Amino acid sequence: MQLDDLLARKGAWLAEGAEDGIVISSRIRLARNLDGIAFPDWAGEEECLRVQSQVLSALDRVGLLAPAMVMDMSSLSLADKDFLHERHLISMELARKGRGSGLVVREDEELGVMVNEEDHLRLQAMRPSFCLDELWGEIDALDSAIEKHLRYAFSETLGYITACPTNIGTGLRASVMLHVPGLRLANEVEPIIKGVGKLGLVVRGLLGEGTEASGNMFQLSNQTTLGESEAVIIERLTHVVREVVIHERNARLRLMEQRESRVRDFVCRAFGVLSHARLLGSNETLDLLSGLRLGVDLGIVAGLGTAEINRLTLYCQPGHLQKLMGRSIHAQERDEERARKVREAMRCAGLAG
Amino acid sequence: MQLDDLLARKGAWLAEGAEDGIVISSRIRLARNLDGIAFPDWAGEEECLRVQSQVLSALDRVGLLAPAMVMDMSSLSLADKDFLHERHLISMELARKGRGSGLVVREDEELGVMVNEEDHLRLQAMRPSFCLDELWGEIDALDSAIEKHLRYAFSETLGYITACPTNIGTGLRASVMLHVPGLRLANEVEPIIKGVGKLGLVVRGLLGEGTEASGNMFQLSNQTTLGESEAVIIERLTHVVREVVIHERNARLRLMEQRESRVRDFVCRAFGVLSHARLLGSNETLDLLSGLRLGVDLGIVAGLGTAEINRLTLYCQPGHLQKLMGRSIHAQERDEERARKVREAMRCAGLAG
């Protein structure tokens, strides 16, 4: 399977949409390093290549990623890297790297390893829906299997050693992507961001670290990795996600009771602009698709499902658009093409009631 | 005929729309005062009532306003005043006045006199299309006819004496309302405003003095009234309006050549939001109707004519909305009702091509 074959697929983090329309997807990653070898940013290319080769051979023997796609960063164009980043398969950090850094990912995109990102190994598992426990089971199995073939840098007192001190200990980051237009419309996002901060959690945007919460989506993840077991970290995150989901549900109910025309206006405007605009920017589209998604959840928009909105959310991002066009296109042409794709998809949609 | 009967009519300043879709309407007013009587703001109520009575009796004898509607400001509710102001029949200044100030207007709304506004008489003539010469003919005839029955305050050296020195001389203000979305999209409105200022002209918004240029409409009128004949003032304004119309036409052509998708996007978004929004504010609606109007001019929007857009422009203003509802309504209800009216009207509209 080639990278371009992914184009025909939905991407693991957005494939189906979760049951209740609020939790979009879950993700867990583990940071691991090989004992006695310099971290990737301090190692030379030769050393990185040796690490990569050891990791690939270990993964091959483990077999849990088969059938896998294997890529070295030096073989990818900028557009390819954007494309993989938008699918949440690689980080911006990895995208900036070249020879000796790479990605091994199972063809279903749900389980993979970034090699020589900030750490020698970044294991990651992701799946649509709210399923941290399952993901933990899978990634833990992969981690244990790899550990039989590679010697991890590990300290009895600290736990797993990582390039950045914020990851030391478990090396675990668990994240859940949420769609919270109700909280946004009710101006309750800020208090929640502050609240979760006090619980050792952190809020990030759609595409991870340093990105804005576009499209009323945010990722909730653990801040600390040290001094607690993986189970405790995941349990706390699970608990807080459930709370946020309840808040979002309540906000939607309250809005529909007290400010129904405000909610309908948000949804119907999004519907109107997506159906007719001739130029659509990337972030604006995410915001409008959020309105559409809420409309589907509330039964205001018909003829279009969450799966189609997920597809648009993914395929309207610059890297995906360029992949679909098969060439690099400038910003205005992208905005035209994005608007064309969205209009096409909107043809089967309608407003109910 | 009662004030409420106007509801079923289109209003003089927006009735048909002008031939080329750029000039919306023309208007001329003359400021006149009675000799030897204090200006309205200095006179007491009794004196204003005497002036009003003299003016009404003169107008009756003149007969040029028959059939006329005659109203004293004290008989009008705030909503009535908003309604008349939105139809350009009374100024904000007159709306603030009470007993002894009033309006006499021919039932076709094209010719009228405000009594005891800032001056004792403010004659005004207005009509859709670019027709300053015709309006001047009519208002001049009305002025001369009134002058046979009333003695105007007049100085051989200065001309007609007015309450505000900026109106002394001819007492004339001629205005043309223009719709210039092309200049706006091409960012050329500011240079034109500066340019016309140097020619002794001034730019105002949709509803006259102190209002913003909402909906890409502006009024161009003469700044000075002294030291030039009426013919010269009107000729210069006519000349400049023709220039602005040419600039607007060129801007539209250039935009359609060089940035067609930008123009189509402006039009189609307006179409999408007007067709689907559940809440529409007053100014936003004017801006969106401007997009729709441009779409009709350019053949992008079909099934809807300028006359219908003019009707919406007028009937979506707060005073008209409340008149239509038959009661005072708060802002959110107005926004809902406005959106409902607009959606209804948009049902017969479609995008061409």
Interface residues (C-beta under 8 A of the other chain):
Chain A: S261 R262 R264 D265 C268 R269 F271 G272 V273 L274 S275 H276 A277 R278 L279 Q332 E336 A339 L351
Chain B: S261 R262 R264 D265 C268 R269 F271 G272 V273 L274 S275 H276 A277 R278 L279 Q332 E336 A339 L351
